Amino acid sequence: MAAIIREDTCPFCGGVNGCMAKSTQSCWCVDATIPAGLVELVPDPARGKACICQACVRLYNQDPESFRVRSERQ
């Protein structure tokens, strides 16, 4: 059975990602720098379908290696 991908849920923590892509309002990510290394960690089923939340971007920026290891265990 295929996992259901929710556009409003972060693919790493499962929390609300705050995506405004389908809104008339500007999204927080417009002014953010999302590291390519973090984008590469997004699981294939969610890639291009679910945005990463601000908290996970911050965690990755603080310690990319620990974030990578933790995301691979999930």
C-alpha positions as CSV (number, residue, x, y, z in Angstrom):
1,M,0.0,0.0,0.0
2,A,1.4,3.4,-1.0
3,A,1.8,6.1,1.7
4,I,-0.5,9.1,1.4
5,I,1.6,12.3,0.9
6,R,0.1,15.4,2.4
7,E,1.2,18.7,0.9
8,D,0.7,20.5,4.3
9,T,2.9,18.1,6.2
10,C,6.7,18.2,6.5
11,P,8.2,15.0,5.1
12,F,10.7,14.8,8.0
13,C,8.9,15.6,11.2
14,G,5.3,15.2,10.1
15,G,4.4,18.6,11.5
16,V,2.5,21.4,9.6
17,N,4.9,22.9,7.1
18,G,3.2,26.3,6.7
19,C,3.3,26.1,2.9
20,M,1.5,28.9,1.2
21,A,2.2,27.7,-2.4
22,K,-1.4,27.5,-3.3
23,S,-2.3,30.8,-1.5
24,T,-2.4,34.4,-2.7
25,Q,-0.1,35.2,0.3
26,S,3.7,34.9,0.1
27,C,5.2,31.7,1.6
28,W,7.9,31.9,4.2
29,C,10.2,29.9,1.9
30,V,10.4,32.7,-0.7
31,D,13.0,34.5,1.4
32,A,14.6,31.4,2.9
33,T,17.6,29.4,1.6
34,I,16.8,25.7,1.6
35,P,20.1,23.8,1.5
36,A,20.4,21.4,-1.5
37,G,21.6,18.7,0.9
38,L,18.4,18.9,2.8
39,V,16.3,18.8,-0.3
40,E,18.2,15.6,-1.4
41,L,17.1,13.9,1.8
42,V,13.4,14.3,1.1
43,P,12.0,10.7,0.6
44,D,11.2,9.9,-3.0
45,P,7.4,9.6,-2.5
46,A,7.3,13.2,-1.0
47,R,9.8,14.8,-3.4
48,G,8.2,17.7,-5.2
49,K,4.9,17.1,-3.3
50,A,5.5,18.2,0.3
51,C,7.4,21.2,1.6
52,I,10.0,21.0,4.4
53,C,9.0,23.0,7.6
54,Q,11.0,25.9,9.0
55,A,11.9,23.9,12.1
56,C,13.5,21.1,10.1
57,V,15.4,23.7,7.9
58,R,16.8,25.2,11.1
59,L,17.7,21.8,12.6
60,Y,19.5,20.8,9.4
61,N,21.4,24.1,9.3
62,Q,22.6,23.6,12.9
63,D,23.9,20.1,12.3
64,P,23.5,18.6,8.8
65,E,25.1,15.3,9.6
66,S,23.0,14.6,12.7
67,F,19.9,15.6,10.8
68,R,20.8,13.2,7.9
69,V,21.4,10.3,10.3
70,R,18.2,10.9,12.1
71,S,16.2,11.2,8.9
72,E,17.6,7.9,7.5
73,R,16.4,6.1,10.7
74,Q,12.8,7.1,10.1
